Amino acid sequence: MTGITCALGPSPRATVELAVRWAGGHGWPVSLDPNHRPQLWTDEEARAALLPLVARCSVLLLSVEDAELLFATAEPGAAIARAHGARARIVVLKRGALGAVASDGKVTVEVPAVDVAEPVDPVGAGEHTGCPRLADLPGDLKALFAPASTPPA
């Protein structure tokens, strides 16, 4: 899920909330990327809408800016601890050229960024260069990404 959808108004926000509850009720993992866009809503509105979703997500993908917004810090250890305190199961802090830090609350892994000589387009760069590759995660973190059941056809 992306926080951008929540920022589009009450109806899209309610749809995201319903989808997150439904997925969680069926044992499916939910990832949330707050992807805060201050031009779409205020910081207060964003926090009020996104923090309840954090508690329901399996994987929280935070940028440095998202961590500052939701947890009042961009320091990796503090941001991750506060995200776990908000009940996120896995937290990934995307730090751009510094790589990413992923934690399941027991194991914390730092993954370096992928070096890109000549970027073509910045769209999606955080997902590609900032997120740890699943193959780089220890077994316990990998297991948390596996769905509890197979989605219907």
Order of alpha helices (4+ residues) and beta strands (2+ residues): alpha-alpha-beta-alpha-beta-alpha-alpha-beta-beta-beta-alpha
